[in-house]
Amino acid sequence: MPDLPTPQDASEAALFSECWDAVLAYADLCTSGSTAAAQLGREAFAHGMREARAAEAGPVRGTGRRPARLPRIPVLLTSVRTTAAAWEQDGQGHKLDPDLRLWLNSDKAARYTGPPLRRPLALRGLRDLQQADAELLWLAEVEALPLSAVARRLGLDPATAAEELQQVRTLFRDRCHRNHLDTPMDAPCRSYARLLDAVTRSPAADTPQDLSRHLATCVECAEAAACLRLHGGGLPGALAGGVIGWGGLAYLERRRRAAEVRLGAGRPGPADRTAEEGGDGAQKARVARSGLLVAAVLVSVLALGVSLMPFGGSGEDLGTRDDAGRQPVADPGPSLPSAPSLPPATSQPAGRAGGDTDEPDRPRASESSDRHTEPQGTASPTGRRAPAEPAKPTCRVEYDLVNQWPDGFQATVSVTSTAALDSWRVSWSFRDGQRVGQMWDASVSQDGSRVTATAADYNKSVPAGGDLAFGFLASWRGRNSPPYDFTLNGRACAKSG
């Protein structure tokens, strides 16, 4: 296994730390466990850093020009993908996520290595920008760093950084529009190209019905629309999906959460508020896992006395994690004081990973494994049994459809619990055959229409009145009705709104 390149000074060490954090976040998505994630990340990081340094060394011999290249982090993420493809070819595919293996053997993956004019539009547009402009766009849009931090990193004037970012967005759009027109297209796509440009320029422009129908069936034109439409908040997803490929949206969500935790950027989400309200234990578990994994693979860097990642905590065995316990491994966190002792658990015990089970002190319900037994009422003085009052919901759930495209969608689920929990599982049913493909901040299992999300190790504890949250990517066909019949640890939840 190759050694990691070592940083040459303290400033580069900080950059190495951030780059490794990004590589490990994506490698964890691509693999079936922590051990495989560390191995894939190490190989990809070493190869990608050598490639990046070679490209930065100087102009192409005989031309006096530097080759068009991606920013450093996208180069490393591409290296993760290509290293995973090499694993698949070399008989190590069992270490990879099953969905990634399907993708690597599909026409979708072939686009990234095929003819340049057939490659994803965002990839071509980002490569066509000046290096400094491409770095600014990627760090601000995909890595979700605060603009002030990006300005310091790139030596920009913080007072004008927002204006410069807007100019770079416009440049990126222009490059994508030009590349779209250069792409070999059939007659229908060619006929819509200029209309698509006009419609995506203005936030107030309505999309004609015929163009809307075309975008619902044409992947390339829908991809172009995402790159050309700078308003609406879709640019980060277009960049991540177009440059990274498989797992781009899940990576984007992880980086957003990591930036919030590490840099305090933006308002904490429900899961982050839960950790703050519930004490240091949940955060410490997350930091411990991230730190131990980094310590295992960055020995050569740490030997220089440079700390590349915050770490500490208990000695969790990182080699025993399987798909049922998947969790982000690269969410960084601040140094934490010793965790206070936790109060006795008041919640119901969690079910086995991969599905729901009833609590041991209550009988199993016949219609579903996570249904609780309804109260049977109380006896009156006359001997008749009075009807039971409906039990008040012990939780409230909010389902948010974040984004939707012709064959898939992204959603988040937030649950507020009236009781304290030391573990949790949330279940629901889909009406239209939707299938969950990826999930973050929880592990997922699905049996027919019934989906179950089980807490990760770092967010099991929820205080009374606190929130838990997770997100997922799923597929749909025909209709995409909202889910129903939400339960928390087998007890029915009321829906917000």
C-alpha positions as CSV (number, residue, x, y, z in Angstrom):
1,M,0.0,0.0,0.0
2,P,1.5,3.3,-1.0
3,D,2.6,5.9,1.6
4,L,0.8,9.2,1.8
5,P,2.7,12.2,0.5
6,T,3.8,14.4,3.4
7,P,3.2,18.1,3.8
8,Q,6.2,20.5,3.4
9,D,5.1,23.2,5.8
10,A,2.4,24.0,8.4
11,S,0.2,25.8,5.9
12,E,0.3,22.9,3.5
13,A,-0.4,20.6,6.4
14,A,-3.7,22.4,7.1
15,L,-4.6,22.0,3.4
16,F,-3.7,18.3,3.6
17,S,-6.0,17.9,6.6
18,E,-8.9,19.3,4.7
19,C,-8.2,17.4,1.6
20,W,-7.9,14.1,3.5
21,D,-11.2,14.9,5.3
22,A,-12.9,15.3,1.9
23,V,-11.4,12.1,0.6
24,L,-12.4,10.0,3.6
25,A,-16.0,11.4,3.5
26,Y,-16.4,10.1,-0.1
27,A,-14.4,6.9,0.4
28,D,-16.8,6.0,3.2
29,L,-19.8,6.4,0.9
30,C,-18.1,4.2,-1.7
31,T,-17.2,1.2,0.6
32,S,-18.9,-1.4,2.8
33,G,-17.1,-0.6,6.0
34,S,-14.5,1.5,7.9
35,T,-11.5,-0.7,7.1
36,A,-12.2,-0.6,3.4
37,A,-12.9,3.2,3.6
38,A,-9.5,3.8,5.1
39,Q,-7.8,1.6,2.5
40,L,-9.6,3.2,-0.4
41,G,-9.0,6.7,0.9
42,R,-5.3,6.1,1.5
43,E,-4.7,4.7,-2.0
44,A,-6.7,7.4,-3.7
45,F,-5.2,10.2,-1.6
46,A,-1.6,9.2,-2.5
47,H,-2.4,8.8,-6.2
48,G,-4.4,12.0,-6.3
49,M,-1.9,14.2,-4.5
50,R,0.9,13.1,-6.9
51,E,-1.4,13.9,-9.8
52,A,-2.2,17.3,-8.4
53,R,1.4,18.2,-7.7
54,A,2.5,17.1,-11.2
55,A,-0.2,19.3,-12.7
56,E,0.9,22.2,-10.5
57,A,4.6,21.7,-11.4
58,G,4.6,23.7,-14.6
59,P,3.4,24.2,-18.1
60,V,3.2,21.4,-20.7
61,R,6.6,21.0,-22.4
62,G,6.8,22.8,-25.7
63,T,3.6,24.7,-25.3
64,G,4.3,27.2,-22.5
65,R,0.7,26.6,-21.2
66,R,-0.5,24.8,-18.2
67,P,-3.0,22.0,-18.8
68,A,-6.6,22.5,-18.0
69,R,-7.2,20.8,-14.6
70,L,-9.6,20.6,-11.8
71,P,-9.1,22.1,-8.3
72,R,-7.3,19.9,-5.8
73,I,-10.2,18.5,-3.9
74,P,-12.2,17.5,-7.1
75,V,-8.9,15.8,-8.3
76,L,-8.8,13.8,-5.1
77,L,-12.4,12.8,-5.3
78,T,-12.0,11.7,-8.9
79,S,-9.1,9.6,-7.7
80,V,-11.4,7.9,-5.2
81,R,-13.8,7.0,-8.0
82,T,-11.1,5.8,-10.3
83,T,-9.4,3.8,-7.5
84,A,-12.8,2.2,-6.7
85,A,-13.1,1.3,-10.4
86,A,-9.7,-0.3,-10.3
87,W,-10.7,-2.4,-7.3
88,E,-13.8,-3.6,-9.2
89,Q,-11.6,-4.7,-12.1
90,D,-9.0,-6.3,-9.8
91,G,-11.5,-8.5,-7.9
92,Q,-11.8,-6.3,-4.8
93,G,-15.4,-5.2,-5.7
94,H,-16.8,-6.9,-2.5
95,K,-15.3,-4.1,-0.5
96,L,-17.4,-1.5,-2.4
97,D,-20.9,-0.3,-1.9
98,P,-23.2,-2.6,-4.0
99,D,-24.9,0.4,-5.7
100,L,-21.5,1.8,-6.6
101,R,-20.6,-1.5,-8.2
102,L,-23.7,-1.4,-10.4
103,W,-22.9,2.2,-11.3
104,L,-19.3,1.4,-12.2
105,N,-20.5,-1.2,-14.7
106,S,-23.1,1.1,-16.3
107,D,-23.1,3.6,-19.1
108,K,-23.3,6.4,-16.5
109,A,-19.7,5.7,-15.3
110,A,-18.5,5.4,-18.9
111,R,-19.4,9.1,-19.5
112,Y,-16.5,10.1,-17.2
113,T,-13.9,8.4,-19.2
114,G,-15.4,8.5,-22.7
115,P,-15.0,11.2,-25.4
116,P,-14.5,14.6,-23.9
117,L,-17.5,16.2,-25.6
118,R,-19.7,13.5,-24.0
119,R,-18.5,14.0,-20.4
120,P,-20.8,15.7,-17.9
121,L,-21.3,19.4,-18.5
122,A,-20.4,20.6,-15.0
123,L,-17.1,18.7,-15.2
124,R,-16.2,20.4,-18.5
125,G,-17.4,23.8,-17.3
126,L,-15.3,23.7,-14.1
127,R,-12.2,22.5,-16.0
128,D,-12.5,25.4,-18.4
129,L,-12.3,28.0,-15.6
130,Q,-9.1,29.6,-14.4
131,Q,-7.6,27.7,-11.5
132,A,-8.3,30.4,-8.9
133,D,-11.9,30.8,-10.1
134,A,-12.5,27.1,-10.0
135,E,-11.2,26.8,-6.5
136,L,-13.5,29.7,-5.3
137,L,-16.5,28.1,-6.9
138,W,-15.9,24.6,-5.5
139,L,-15.0,25.6,-2.0
140,A,-18.0,28.0,-1.6
141,E,-20.6,25.9,-3.4
142,V,-19.7,22.2,-2.7
143,E,-17.5,22.3,0.4
144,A,-19.9,24.8,1.9
145,L,-17.2,26.9,3.6
146,P,-18.1,30.4,4.7
147,L,-17.2,33.0,2.2
148,S,-14.9,34.7,4.7
149,A,-12.9,31.5,5.1
150,V,-12.7,30.9,1.4
151,A,-11.5,34.5,0.9
152,R,-8.7,34.0,3.5
153,R,-7.7,30.7,1.9
154,L,-7.4,32.2,-1.6
155,G,-6.0,35.6,-0.6
156,L,-9.2,37.5,-1.7
157,D,-10.5,40.7,-0.3
158,P,-13.4,39.7,2.1
159,A,-15.3,42.9,1.2
160,T,-15.5,41.9,-2.5
161,A,-15.5,38.1,-2.2
162,A,-19.3,37.9,-2.7
163,E,-19.2,40.0,-5.8
164,E,-16.3,37.9,-7.2
165,L,-18.1,34.7,-6.5
166,Q,-21.1,35.9,-8.4
167,Q,-18.9,36.8,-11.3
168,V,-17.3,33.3,-11.2
169,R,-20.8,31.7,-11.2
170,T,-21.6,33.7,-14.3
171,L,-18.4,32.6,-16.0
172,F,-19.2,29.0,-15.1
173,R,-22.6,29.4,-16.7
174,D,-21.1,30.8,-19.9
175,R,-18.6,27.9,-20.1
176,C,-21.4,25.4,-19.6
177,H,-23.6,27.1,-22.2
178,R,-20.8,27.1,-24.8
179,N,-20.0,23.4,-24.0
180,H,-23.6,22.5,-24.3
181,L,-23.8,23.9,-27.8
182,D,-20.6,22.1,-28.7
183,T,-22.0,18.7,-27.5
184,P,-23.2,16.4,-30.3
185,M,-27.0,16.5,-30.0
186,D,-29.9,15.0,-31.8
187,A,-32.4,17.3,-33.5
188,P,-34.9,17.7,-30.6
189,C,-32.2,18.6,-28.1
190,R,-30.6,21.0,-30.6
191,S,-34.0,22.7,-31.2
192,Y,-34.4,23.3,-27.4
193,A,-30.8,24.5,-26.7
194,R,-31.3,28.3,-27.2
195,L,-34.7,28.2,-25.5
196,L,-33.2,26.4,-22.5
197,D,-30.5,29.2,-22.3
198,A,-33.2,31.9,-22.3
199,V,-35.4,30.2,-19.8
200,T,-32.6,29.5,-17.3
201,R,-31.3,33.1,-17.3
202,S,-34.2,34.7,-15.5
203,P,-35.7,33.6,-12.2
204,A,-39.1,34.9,-13.4
205,A,-39.1,33.0,-16.7
206,D,-41.7,30.2,-17.0
207,T,-40.7,27.0,-18.6
208,P,-42.9,26.1,-21.6
209,Q,-44.7,22.8,-21.3
210,D,-43.0,21.2,-24.3
211,L,-39.5,22.0,-22.8
212,S,-40.6,20.8,-19.4
213,R,-41.6,17.4,-20.9
214,H,-38.3,17.2,-22.8
215,L,-36.3,17.9,-19.7
216,A,-38.2,15.1,-17.9
217,T,-37.0,12.5,-20.5
218,C,-33.6,13.8,-21.6
219,V,-30.7,13.4,-19.1
220,E,-28.2,15.6,-21.0
221,C,-30.6,18.5,-21.3
222,A,-31.8,18.2,-17.7
223,E,-28.1,18.3,-16.7
224,A,-27.5,21.4,-18.8
225,A,-30.5,23.1,-17.2
226,A,-29.1,22.5,-13.7
227,C,-25.7,24.0,-14.7
228,L,-27.3,27.0,-16.5
229,R,-29.8,27.9,-13.8
230,L,-27.8,29.9,-11.2
231,H,-30.9,30.8,-9.2
232,G,-32.9,28.4,-7.1
233,G,-30.0,26.8,-5.1
234,G,-29.3,23.9,-7.5
235,L,-25.7,24.8,-8.5
236,P,-24.0,22.9,-5.6
237,G,-25.9,19.7,-6.6
238,A,-25.1,20.2,-10.3
239,L,-21.4,20.6,-9.5
240,A,-21.2,17.6,-7.1
241,G,-23.1,15.3,-9.4
242,G,-21.4,16.3,-12.5
243,V,-17.8,16.2,-11.2
244,I,-17.9,13.4,-8.7
245,G,-20.6,11.2,-10.3
246,W,-22.0,8.5,-8.1
247,G,-22.8,9.6,-4.5
248,G,-22.4,13.3,-5.4
249,L,-25.5,14.5,-3.5
250,A,-24.8,12.4,-0.5
251,Y,-21.2,13.8,-0.4
252,L,-22.6,17.3,-0.7
253,E,-24.8,16.8,2.3
254,R,-22.0,15.4,4.4
255,R,-19.7,18.4,3.6
256,R,-22.5,20.8,4.5
257,R,-22.9,19.1,7.9
258,A,-19.2,18.9,8.4
259,A,-18.7,22.6,7.7
260,E,-21.5,23.5,10.2
261,V,-19.9,21.4,12.9
262,R,-16.2,22.4,12.3
263,L,-16.6,26.0,11.5
264,G,-19.9,26.9,13.1
265,A,-21.2,28.1,9.7
266,G,-25.0,28.7,9.6
267,R,-27.6,27.5,12.0
268,P,-27.2,24.0,13.3
269,G,-29.6,21.5,12.0
270,P,-31.9,19.4,14.2
271,A,-29.4,16.6,14.6
272,D,-26.7,19.1,15.6
273,R,-29.0,20.8,18.1
274,T,-29.8,17.4,19.6
275,A,-26.1,16.8,20.2
276,E,-25.7,20.2,21.8
277,E,-28.7,19.8,24.1
278,G,-27.9,16.2,25.0
279,G,-24.4,16.9,26.3
280,D,-21.0,16.0,24.9
281,G,-21.4,12.2,24.6
282,A,-22.8,12.0,21.1
283,Q,-20.3,14.5,19.7
284,K,-17.5,12.8,21.5
285,A,-18.4,9.5,19.9
286,R,-18.3,11.1,16.5
287,V,-15.0,12.7,17.1
288,A,-13.5,9.5,18.5
289,R,-14.5,7.5,15.4
290,S,-13.2,10.1,13.0
291,G,-10.0,10.6,14.9
292,L,-9.1,6.9,15.3
293,L,-9.6,6.3,11.6
294,V,-7.4,9.3,10.6
295,A,-4.7,8.2,13.1
296,A,-4.6,4.8,11.5
297,V,-3.9,6.1,8.0
298,L,-1.9,9.3,8.6
299,V,1.1,7.9,10.5
300,S,3.6,9.3,8.0
301,V,2.2,12.8,8.4
302,L,1.8,12.7,12.1
303,A,5.5,11.7,12.4
304,L,6.3,15.2,11.3
305,G,4.6,16.5,14.4
306,V,1.7,18.1,12.4
307,S,-1.8,17.4,13.6
308,L,-3.9,16.8,10.5
309,M,-7.2,15.9,12.2
310,P,-8.8,16.4,15.6
311,F,-9.1,13.1,17.4
312,G,-9.6,11.6,20.8
313,G,-12.0,9.5,22.7
314,S,-12.6,5.9,23.3
315,G,-11.0,3.0,21.4
316,E,-13.9,2.0,19.2
317,D,-13.1,-1.0,16.9
318,L,-13.4,0.5,13.5
319,G,-12.9,-2.7,11.7
320,T,-16.2,-4.3,12.8
321,R,-18.6,-1.9,11.2
322,D,-20.8,-3.3,8.4
323,D,-23.5,-1.8,6.2
324,A,-26.1,-1.9,8.9
325,G,-24.1,0.5,11.0
326,R,-22.9,2.9,8.2
327,Q,-22.2,6.4,9.4
328,P,-20.2,9.4,8.3
329,V,-16.6,8.9,9.3
330,A,-15.3,12.3,8.3
331,D,-17.5,14.7,10.3
332,P,-14.9,16.8,12.2
333,G,-15.6,18.3,15.6
334,P,-14.0,20.5,18.2
335,S,-11.9,19.2,21.1
336,L,-14.3,18.1,23.8
337,P,-14.2,17.9,27.6
338,S,-14.7,14.6,29.2
339,A,-18.3,13.4,28.7
340,P,-20.6,13.7,31.7
341,S,-22.2,10.6,33.1
342,L,-25.5,10.0,31.3
343,P,-28.8,9.6,33.2
344,P,-30.4,6.2,33.2
345,A,-32.0,5.4,29.8
346,T,-35.7,6.0,29.6
347,S,-36.4,5.0,26.1
348,Q,-37.4,1.7,24.6
349,P,-34.5,-0.5,23.4
350,A,-33.6,-0.3,19.7
351,G,-34.4,-3.2,17.4
352,R,-31.8,-5.3,15.6
353,A,-29.9,-3.5,12.8
354,G,-31.6,-4.0,9.5
355,G,-35.2,-4.1,10.7
356,D,-37.7,-3.3,13.5
357,T,-38.4,-5.6,16.4
358,D,-41.0,-5.2,19.2
359,E,-40.0,-4.4,22.7
360,P,-39.4,-7.6,24.8
361,D,-42.0,-6.7,27.4
362,R,-44.9,-6.3,25.0
363,P,-46.5,-8.9,22.7
364,R,-45.8,-8.8,18.9
365,A,-48.5,-7.2,16.9
366,S,-49.8,-9.2,13.9
367,E,-49.9,-6.6,11.2
368,S,-46.4,-5.1,11.5
369,S,-43.3,-5.7,13.6
370,D,-43.1,-2.1,14.8
371,R,-46.8,-1.6,15.7
372,H,-47.5,-1.2,19.4
373,T,-50.5,-2.8,21.2
374,E,-53.4,-0.4,21.5
375,P,-54.8,0.1,25.1
376,Q,-57.7,-2.1,25.9
377,G,-59.7,0.3,28.1
378,T,-60.5,0.2,31.8
379,A,-63.3,-1.5,33.7
380,S,-66.1,0.7,35.1
381,P,-68.0,0.1,38.4
382,T,-70.8,-1.6,36.6
383,G,-68.4,-4.2,35.2
384,R,-68.5,-2.9,31.7
385,R,-65.2,-2.0,30.0
386,A,-65.1,1.6,29.1
387,P,-63.5,2.5,25.7
388,A,-59.9,3.5,25.9
389,E,-58.9,7.1,25.3
390,P,-56.7,7.5,22.2
391,A,-53.0,7.6,23.3
392,K,-51.4,11.0,22.7
393,P,-48.5,10.9,20.2
394,T,-45.1,10.8,21.8
395,C,-43.4,12.2,18.8
396,R,-44.0,14.6,15.9
397,V,-42.4,14.1,12.5
398,E,-41.6,16.5,9.6
399,Y,-40.9,15.2,6.1
400,D,-39.2,17.5,3.7
401,L,-38.9,16.8,0.0
402,V,-35.6,18.7,-0.7
403,N,-35.2,17.9,-4.4
404,Q,-36.7,15.8,-7.1
405,W,-35.7,14.8,-10.6
406,P,-37.2,12.4,-13.2
407,D,-36.3,9.1,-11.5
408,G,-35.1,10.1,-8.1
409,F,-35.4,12.5,-5.1
410,Q,-33.7,13.7,-1.9
411,A,-35.6,14.1,1.3
412,T,-35.0,14.7,5.0
413,V,-36.9,13.5,8.1
414,S,-37.0,15.3,11.4
415,V,-38.6,13.9,14.5
416,T,-39.3,15.6,17.8
417,S,-39.6,13.2,20.8
418,T,-41.4,14.1,24.0
419,A,-39.4,11.4,25.9
420,A,-35.6,11.0,26.2
421,L,-34.1,8.3,24.1
422,D,-30.9,6.3,24.3
423,S,-31.5,4.9,20.9
424,W,-34.1,5.2,18.1
425,R,-35.5,3.8,15.0
426,V,-38.0,5.6,12.7
427,S,-40.2,3.7,10.3
428,W,-42.6,4.7,7.6
429,S,-44.4,3.4,4.5
430,F,-44.3,4.6,0.9
431,R,-47.5,4.5,-1.3
432,D,-45.9,4.4,-4.8
433,G,-43.1,1.8,-4.7
434,Q,-40.3,4.3,-3.8
435,R,-37.0,2.6,-3.0
436,V,-34.3,4.2,-0.7
437,G,-30.8,4.0,-2.1
438,Q,-28.6,5.9,0.3
439,M,-29.1,7.4,3.8
440,W,-26.9,9.5,6.0
441,D,-27.0,10.0,9.8
442,A,-28.8,6.6,10.1
443,S,-28.6,3.1,8.6
444,V,-31.5,2.0,6.5
445,S,-33.4,-1.2,5.7
446,Q,-36.5,-1.6,3.6
447,D,-39.0,-4.4,3.4
448,G,-41.5,-3.8,0.5
449,S,-43.0,-0.4,1.1
450,R,-41.9,-0.2,4.8
451,V,-38.6,1.6,5.5
452,T,-36.7,1.7,8.8
453,A,-34.0,4.2,9.7
454,T,-31.8,3.2,12.7
455,A,-29.7,5.6,14.7
456,A,-26.0,5.9,14.0
457,D,-23.6,5.4,17.0
458,Y,-23.0,9.2,17.4
459,N,-26.6,10.4,17.4
460,K,-28.4,7.7,19.5
461,S,-29.1,9.9,22.5
462,V,-32.0,12.4,22.2
463,P,-33.1,14.5,25.2
464,A,-36.8,14.9,26.1
465,G,-38.2,17.4,23.7
466,G,-35.2,17.1,21.4
467,D,-34.9,16.4,17.7
468,L,-33.4,13.7,15.6
469,A,-32.8,14.1,11.9
470,F,-31.5,12.2,8.9
471,G,-31.7,12.4,5.1
472,F,-31.8,10.0,2.2
473,L,-31.8,9.5,-1.6
474,A,-34.5,7.4,-3.2
475,S,-36.0,6.4,-6.6
476,W,-39.5,6.7,-7.8
477,R,-41.7,6.1,-10.9
478,G,-45.0,7.5,-11.9
479,R,-46.0,9.1,-8.6
480,N,-44.0,10.3,-5.6
481,S,-46.6,10.7,-2.8
482,P,-45.4,11.6,0.7
483,P,-44.8,8.7,3.1
484,Y,-47.3,7.9,5.8
485,D,-47.6,5.8,9.1
486,F,-44.5,7.2,10.8
487,T,-43.4,5.5,14.0
488,L,-40.6,6.1,16.5
489,N,-39.5,3.0,18.3
490,G,-42.8,1.4,17.4
491,R,-45.1,4.2,18.6
492,A,-47.1,6.3,16.2
493,C,-45.9,9.8,15.4
494,A,-48.1,12.8,14.5
495,K,-47.1,14.7,11.3
496,S,-46.2,18.4,11.5
497,G,-48.3,20.8,9.6
